[in-house]
Amino acid sequence: MRRAALAACALGALVAGLVAAAAGSRDGHHAGTSTAQGALPAMVRPAFTPGPASPLTLARDVSRYAPVRRAAIARGRASAVSAPVARVGTRTAEGTTNIVQVLGRREDADGRLWVRVALATLPNGRSGWLPREVLGGYASVDTHLVVDLSRLTATLWKRGRAVFHAPVGVGQPQWPTPRGRFYVRNRLTRYAGPTYGPIAFGTSARSEHLTDWPGGGFIGIHGTDEPTLIPGRISHGCVRMRNRDILALARLMPIGTPLTIG
């Protein structure tokens, strides 16, 4: 019994000492004095102080696109009662998932979100408004392909820096390659062969004439089995490159890339 009583006394003394030490630490810290041995350490200041929150914004050289999940009618304004502009389907003429370049967004009076998109229709350069719910998630690209019809060149820019440059063949005078702002819709290998080279890109650009692209009408960017004709005005509207150049471009240019022809 005496041994148990001594143990209880010792434990009580230890607890009392810890409480007193903690109180002394607080008092000493508050008064700016040093603390006794065994006291709790002073609070450590944060390693950094977070700054104010800021919205996430896209860089100037970044553009967005989205897949079309449900066929819909593009409207002239962000309103379900606005005049129709074009029907936008879920598949391209080549059988791939259709994508649209995103140009802006807006809510209507009922709070419904609409997205302004570039349209792959004639006349070239048209845009329309689609309900946000018919589109999939946004994707971003930081590349931009520029085809110069005067110099007969193609240049790929990435965040304002040229990363690719090559001579091209473009449309003959009676089948001109259309000028304007477009985007790359798909990347294809099914047409690989002498006529189209090892790889090809479909675009949203349309010709008023039949082109050498399968099905006609759309402008493709592809290789050729006649590299000695490049540069030149040699096609029915499509943009042709030497096969080694189209392969180099394919390593650098994703779908959704904006395309300027001028």
One Martini backbone bead per residue (centre of mass of N, CA, C, O) as a GRO file, in nm:
protein
  262
    1MET     BB    1   0.059   0.062  -0.022
    2ARG     BB    2   0.295   0.257   0.009
    3ARG     BB    3   0.399   0.224  -0.283
    4ALA     BB    4   0.140   0.332  -0.424
    5ALA     BB    5   0.137   0.609  -0.286
    6LEU     BB    6   0.411   0.706  -0.398
    7ALA     BB    7   0.334   0.685  -0.698
    8ALA     BB    8   0.100   0.888  -0.687
    9CYS     BB    9   0.264   1.128  -0.593
   10ALA     BB   10   0.463   1.138  -0.830
   11LEU     BB   11   0.249   1.181  -1.053
   12GLY     BB   12   0.131   1.442  -0.940
   13ALA     BB   13   0.395   1.606  -0.953
   14LEU     BB   14   0.437   1.584  -1.259
   15VAL     BB   15   0.175   1.722  -1.348
   16ALA     BB   16   0.220   1.986  -1.195
   17GLY     BB   17   0.482   2.058  -1.341
   18LEU     BB   18   0.370   2.078  -1.629
   19VAL     BB   19   0.162   2.298  -1.576
   20ALA     BB   20   0.362   2.508  -1.470
   21ALA     BB   21   0.540   2.518  -1.723
   22ALA     BB   22   0.323   2.611  -1.922
   23ALA     BB   23   0.255   2.872  -1.773
   24GLY     BB   24   0.539   2.987  -1.786
   25SER     BB   25   0.562   2.996  -2.093
   26ARG     BB   26   0.331   3.195  -2.139
   27ASP     BB   27   0.432   3.420  -1.958
   28GLY     BB   28   0.714   3.451  -2.081
   29HIS     BB   29   0.621   3.512  -2.376
   30HIS     BB   30   0.448   3.762  -2.304
   31ALA     BB   31   0.700   3.912  -2.153
   32GLY     BB   32   0.981   3.830  -2.303
   33THR     BB   33   1.090   3.584  -2.159
   34SER     BB   34   1.240   3.323  -2.048
   35THR     BB   35   1.223   2.983  -2.019
   36ALA     BB   36   1.195   2.702  -1.870
   37GLN     BB   37   1.282   2.400  -1.828
   38GLY     BB   38   1.032   2.217  -2.017
   39ALA     BB   39   0.899   2.405  -2.189
   40LEU     BB   40   0.716   2.521  -2.427
   41PRO     BB   41   0.747   2.611  -2.735
   42ALA     BB   42   0.748   2.842  -2.951
   43MET     BB   43   0.596   2.973  -3.206
   44VAL     BB   44   0.606   2.923  -3.547
   45ARG     BB   45   0.645   3.074  -3.821
   46PRO     BB   46   0.561   3.096  -4.127
   47ALA     BB   47   0.722   3.031  -4.429
   48PHE     BB   48   0.458   3.161  -4.567
   49THR     BB   49   0.247   3.402  -4.742
   50PRO     BB   50  -0.029   3.411  -4.895
   51GLY     BB   51  -0.172   3.539  -5.153
   52PRO     BB   52  -0.395   3.654  -5.345
   53ALA     BB   53  -0.645   3.566  -5.532
   54SER     BB   54  -0.654   3.451  -5.879
   55PRO     BB   55  -0.749   3.417  -6.188
   56LEU     BB   56  -0.759   3.188  -6.443
   57THR     BB   57  -0.570   3.246  -6.742
   58LEU     BB   58  -0.515   3.270  -7.068
   59ALA     BB   59  -0.303   3.295  -7.296
   60ARG     BB   60  -0.262   3.456  -7.591
   61ASP     BB   61  -0.150   3.168  -7.742
   62VAL     BB   62  -0.426   3.039  -7.649
   63SER     BB   63  -0.654   2.783  -7.744
   64ARG     BB   64  -0.988   2.644  -7.798
   65TYR     BB   65  -1.161   2.324  -7.776
   66ALA     BB   66  -1.446   2.102  -7.875
   67PRO     BB   67  -1.649   1.845  -7.866
   68VAL     BB   68  -1.923   1.696  -8.027
   69ARG     BB   69  -2.188   1.522  -7.860
   70ARG     BB   70  -2.433   1.686  -7.996
   71ALA     BB   71  -2.643   1.759  -8.215
   72ALA     BB   72  -2.681   2.098  -8.357
   73ILE     BB   73  -2.791   2.434  -8.362
   74ALA     BB   74  -2.665   2.712  -8.485
   75ARG     BB   75  -2.666   3.045  -8.376
   76GLY     BB   76  -2.659   3.393  -8.407
   77ARG     BB   77  -2.737   3.377  -8.103
   78ALA     BB   78  -2.771   3.355  -7.745
   79SER     BB   79  -3.048   3.180  -7.852
   80ALA     BB   80  -3.325   2.970  -7.904
   81VAL     BB   81  -3.471   3.206  -8.106
   82SER     BB   82  -3.262   3.222  -8.297
   83ALA     BB   83  -3.128   3.209  -8.588
   84PRO     BB   84  -3.016   2.984  -8.794
   85VAL     BB   85  -2.695   2.875  -8.937
   86ALA     BB   86  -2.616   2.565  -8.846
   87ARG     BB   87  -2.533   2.232  -8.862
   88VAL     BB   88  -2.392   2.030  -8.594
   89GLY     BB   89  -2.204   1.756  -8.582
   90THR     BB   90  -2.023   1.464  -8.454
   91ARG     BB   91  -1.908   1.432  -8.752
   92THR     BB   92  -1.704   1.406  -9.003
   93ALA     BB   93  -1.638   1.338  -9.332
   94GLU     BB   94  -1.403   1.124  -9.216
   95GLY     BB   95  -1.525   0.998  -8.926
   96THR     BB   96  -1.466   1.196  -8.703
   97THR     BB   97  -1.454   1.380  -8.442
   98ASN     BB   98  -1.605   1.666  -8.381
   99ILE     BB   99  -1.471   1.997  -8.380
  100VAL     BB  100  -1.457   2.317  -8.203
  101GLN     BB  101  -1.390   2.643  -8.197
  102VAL     BB  102  -1.340   2.862  -7.932
  103LEU     BB  103  -1.455   3.217  -7.890
  104GLY     BB  104  -1.692   3.204  -7.666
  105ARG     BB  105  -1.922   3.327  -7.399
  106ARG     BB  106  -2.276   3.302  -7.279
  107GLU     BB  107  -2.558   3.424  -7.117
  108ASP     BB  108  -2.878   3.414  -7.089
  109ALA     BB  109  -3.172   3.517  -6.941
  110ASP     BB  110  -3.192   3.204  -6.812
  111GLY     BB  111  -2.876   3.099  -6.764
  112ARG     BB  112  -2.777   2.991  -7.027
  113LEU     BB  113  -2.508   2.839  -7.181
  114TRP     BB  114  -2.297   2.974  -7.439
  115VAL     BB  115  -2.110   2.898  -7.748
  116ARG     BB  116  -1.870   3.029  -7.951
  117VAL     BB  117  -1.814   2.913  -8.291
  118ALA     BB  118  -1.650   2.772  -8.543
  119LEU     BB  119  -1.735   2.712  -8.885
  120ALA     BB  120  -1.757   2.440  -9.139
  121THR     BB  121  -1.858   2.668  -9.365
  122LEU     BB  122  -2.046   2.821  -9.603
  123PRO     BB  123  -1.904   3.076  -9.562
  124ASN     BB  124  -1.622   3.166  -9.466
  125GLY     BB  125  -1.601   3.274  -9.116
  126ARG     BB  126  -1.815   3.153  -8.958
  127SER     BB  127  -2.042   3.180  -8.677
  128GLY     BB  128  -2.174   3.034  -8.363
  129TRP     BB  129  -2.428   2.919  -8.130
  130LEU     BB  130  -2.394   2.690  -7.856
  131PRO     BB  131  -2.480   2.480  -7.633
  132ARG     BB  132  -2.286   2.368  -7.382
  133GLU     BB  133  -2.414   2.066  -7.353
  134VAL     BB  134  -2.309   1.963  -7.654
  135LEU     BB  135  -2.030   1.974  -7.522
  136GLY     BB  136  -1.733   1.908  -7.426
  137GLY     BB  137  -1.441   1.941  -7.314
  138TYR     BB  138  -1.186   2.139  -7.289
  139ALA     BB  139  -0.911   2.232  -7.502
  140SER     BB  140  -0.560   2.310  -7.541
  141VAL     BB  141  -0.357   2.535  -7.746
  142ASP     BB  142  -0.010   2.676  -7.855
  143THR     BB  143  -0.073   2.683  -8.165
  144HIS     BB  144   0.012   2.818  -8.512
  145LEU     BB  145  -0.086   2.813  -8.847
  146VAL     BB  146   0.088   2.956  -9.138
  147VAL     BB  147  -0.023   3.041  -9.468
  148ASP     BB  148   0.162   3.164  -9.746
  149LEU     BB  149   0.060   3.252 -10.067
  150SER     BB  150   0.305   3.423 -10.165
  151ARG     BB  151   0.557   3.242 -10.041
  152LEU     BB  152   0.497   2.940 -10.006
  153THR     BB  153   0.435   2.890  -9.683
  154ALA     BB  154   0.491   2.721  -9.361
  155THR     BB  155   0.412   2.818  -9.015
  156LEU     BB  156   0.492   2.725  -8.685
  157TRP     BB  157   0.356   2.835  -8.382
  158LYS     BB  158   0.487   2.873  -8.031
  159ARG     BB  159   0.432   3.113  -7.831
  160GLY     BB  160   0.567   3.310  -8.068
  161ARG     BB  161   0.742   3.065  -8.191
  162ALA     BB  162   0.925   2.932  -8.438
  163VAL     BB  163   0.918   2.556  -8.518
  164PHE     BB  164   0.825   2.579  -8.831
  165HIS     BB  165   0.942   2.540  -9.186
  166ALA     BB  166   0.787   2.538  -9.522
  167PRO     BB  167   0.720   2.449  -9.825
  168VAL     BB  168   0.443   2.490 -10.063
  169GLY     BB  169   0.141   2.379 -10.203
  170VAL     BB  170  -0.121   2.526 -10.395
  171GLY     BB  171  -0.360   2.665 -10.555
  172GLN     BB  172  -0.486   2.725 -10.836
  173PRO     BB  173  -0.640   2.987 -10.980
  174GLN     BB  174  -0.913   2.807 -11.034
  175TRP     BB  175  -0.823   2.668 -10.729
  176PRO     BB  176  -0.823   2.825 -10.462
  177THR     BB  177  -0.698   2.894 -10.165
  178PRO     BB  178  -0.844   2.989  -9.893
  179ARG     BB  179  -0.901   3.264  -9.703
  180GLY     BB  180  -0.829   3.270  -9.345
  181ARG     BB  181  -0.986   3.145  -9.046
  182PHE     BB  182  -0.900   2.840  -8.886
  183TYR     BB  183  -0.886   2.474  -8.828
  184VAL     BB  184  -0.782   2.173  -8.696
  185ARG     BB  185  -0.972   1.866  -8.698
  186ASN     BB  186  -0.761   1.638  -8.811
  187ARG     BB  187  -0.585   1.316  -8.811
  188LEU     BB  188  -0.448   1.119  -9.090
  189THR     BB  189  -0.376   0.767  -9.229
  190ARG     BB  190  -0.583   0.636  -9.442
  191TYR     BB  191  -0.443   0.808  -9.700
  192ALA     BB  192  -0.197   0.664  -9.735
  193GLY     BB  193   0.019   0.767 -10.008
  194PRO     BB  194   0.107   0.913 -10.297
  195THR     BB  195  -0.103   1.154 -10.286
  196TYR     BB  196  -0.094   1.215  -9.940
  197GLY     BB  197   0.098   1.056  -9.801
  198PRO     BB  198   0.154   0.963  -9.462
  199ILE     BB  199  -0.007   1.234  -9.384
  200ALA     BB  200  -0.306   1.415  -9.256
  201PHE     BB  201  -0.505   1.720  -9.258
  202GLY     BB  202  -0.797   1.848  -9.143
  203THR     BB  203  -1.017   2.123  -9.210
  204SER     BB  204  -1.244   2.409  -9.199
  205ALA     BB  205  -1.189   2.463  -9.480
  206ARG     BB  206  -1.347   2.593  -9.778
  207SER     BB  207  -1.445   2.526 -10.107
  208GLU     BB  208  -1.612   2.626 -10.404
  209HIS     BB  209  -1.455   2.383 -10.496
  210LEU     BB  210  -1.316   2.117 -10.588
  211THR     BB  211  -1.095   1.900 -10.444
  212ASP     BB  212  -0.828   1.668 -10.355
  213TRP     BB  213  -1.019   1.586 -10.143
  214PRO     BB  214  -1.203   1.366  -9.999
  215GLY     BB  215  -1.523   1.468 -10.125
  216GLY     BB  216  -1.465   1.749 -10.119
  217GLY     BB  217  -1.428   2.107 -10.024
  218PHE     BB  218  -1.209   2.047  -9.838
  219ILE     BB  219  -0.912   2.132  -9.665
  220GLY     BB  220  -0.595   1.998  -9.695
  221ILE     BB  221  -0.298   1.861  -9.527
  222HIS     BB  222  -0.029   1.721  -9.727
  223GLY     BB  223   0.133   1.517  -9.908
  224THR     BB  224   0.360   1.385 -10.176
  225ASP     BB  225   0.481   1.240 -10.498
  226GLU     BB  226   0.573   1.561 -10.592
  227PRO     BB  227   0.826   1.741 -10.468
  228THR     BB  228   0.925   1.915 -10.725
  229LEU     BB  229   0.658   2.114 -10.713
  230ILE     BB  230   0.793   2.230 -10.459
  231PRO     BB  231   0.701   2.515 -10.493
  232GLY     BB  232   0.344   2.590 -10.572
  233ARG     BB  233   0.064   2.595 -10.812
  234ILE     BB  234  -0.093   2.259 -10.795
  235SER     BB  235  -0.380   2.252 -10.684
  236HIS     BB  236  -0.735   2.234 -10.571
  237GLY     BB  237  -0.652   2.379 -10.259
  238CYS     BB  238  -0.461   2.229 -10.122
  239VAL     BB  239  -0.197   2.154  -9.892
  240ARG     BB  240   0.136   2.089  -9.980
  241MET     BB  241   0.399   1.856  -9.889
  242ARG     BB  242   0.663   1.722  -9.809
  243ASN     BB  243   0.696   1.435  -9.642
  244ARG     BB  244   0.908   1.530  -9.431
  245ASP     BB  245   0.737   1.779  -9.343
  246ILE     BB  246   0.471   1.645  -9.249
  247LEU     BB  247   0.612   1.478  -9.028
  248ALA     BB  248   0.724   1.716  -8.868
  249LEU     BB  249   0.451   1.852  -8.815
  250ALA     BB  250   0.313   1.608  -8.665
  251ARG     BB  251   0.509   1.641  -8.407
  252LEU     BB  252   0.386   1.955  -8.338
  253MET     BB  253   0.071   1.930  -8.432
  254PRO     BB  254  -0.230   1.964  -8.308
  255ILE     BB  255  -0.535   1.947  -8.269
  256GLY     BB  256  -0.695   2.274  -8.287
  257THR     BB  257  -0.523   2.437  -8.457
  258PRO     BB  258  -0.479   2.725  -8.577
  259LEU     BB  259  -0.560   2.873  -8.909
  260THR     BB  260  -0.376   3.074  -9.143
  261ILE     BB  261  -0.480   3.215  -9.461
  262GLY     BB  262  -0.279   3.469  -9.678
   0.00000   0.00000   0.00000
